[in-house]
Amino acid sequence: MGRLSVEKIIVPIRGEIPSKPSVGPHDRITEALEVMLKNDLKQIVVAKGDEVLGMIRLEDALKTVGLAGRTRSTGAPSLVVHGRKIVLDE
């Protein structure tokens, strides 16, 4: 598997989303996941300099790195990463 960069999963911004923190399009998806988890975010802006390119969603990033689907069979789908429980929307 090659380097997974943020640009592979950028989507248009929907609704209100803070511009900080943000990630760049060439950042690794794992770096974006770390920023989202540290800041308790389900989505994050992707920017190149001052230009906003879109956003990525936590759920899409988890799927791309192969972490989606590793959830408990009961209740809402969730997983634990670095001691934090993440509940995924279905």
Order of alpha helices (4+ residues) and beta strands (2+ residues): beta-alpha-beta-beta-alpha-beta-beta
